[in-house]
Amino acid sequence: EVQLVESGGGLVQPGGSLRLSCAASGFSFSKNWMSWVRQAPGKGPEWVANIKEDGRTKNYVDSVKGRFTIFRDNAKNSVYLQMNSLRAEDTAVYYCARDVGHGHDYWGQGTLVTVSS
Amino acid sequence: EVVLTQSPGTLSLSPGERATLSCRASQSVSNYLAWYQQRPGQAPRLLIYDASSRATGSPDRFSGSGSGTDFALTISRLEPEDFAVYYCQQYGNSKTFGQGTTVEIK
């Protein structure tokens, strides 16, 4: 059974940092692209970033470029999102998802990030 | 950025009825379009990819059509579990989602 379990969310002040983690199991993690997708309260999802199988290619939505970094550890079957210079508009539930090119076929349960003073 | 506009915002229907949801792209995305279902408190679930291919486990009452800028998701006969929010996503030019269509019980 495929499982994606996110952790690391919480309350952080504007300008602060947070690192999200996603532990994967039930599939060949090292052979799959992975994505982070976020969803602000009452809004549609927003794709944030993805990373290639070997970690060498990364893509980001414009609004997080220079602030967020996606990386992975295939030995630990995990993908991470380092978030710096956080803003109120980054408040959302953050999901990790398997990225199969034509969509995201498996998702975690999400972790809530709240940016507020 | 490719903007996806979904219509209507809300669709009020009864179980057994047919639902047709629309997604329009601000520029052509070829057939690089997916549809997701999201129930309250859950993550989105992939239903359709490449505009018209059903994802694994997606019931055959769900079908997708369209190409270029105009797409549709059709639910042939609504089951109680189909009342949810539906999102389209394009992956032809980066990745963006629409704002969603809520299918509610009339």
Interface residues (C-beta under 8 A of the other chain):
Chain A: S35 V37 K43 G44 P45 E46 W47 N50 N59 V61 D62 Y95 A97 G101 H102 G103 H104 D105 W107 G108 Q109 G110
Chain B: E1 Y32 A34 Y36 A43 P44 R45 L46 Y49 D50 S53 A55 T56 Y87 Q89 Y91 S94 K95 T96 F97 G98 Q99 G100
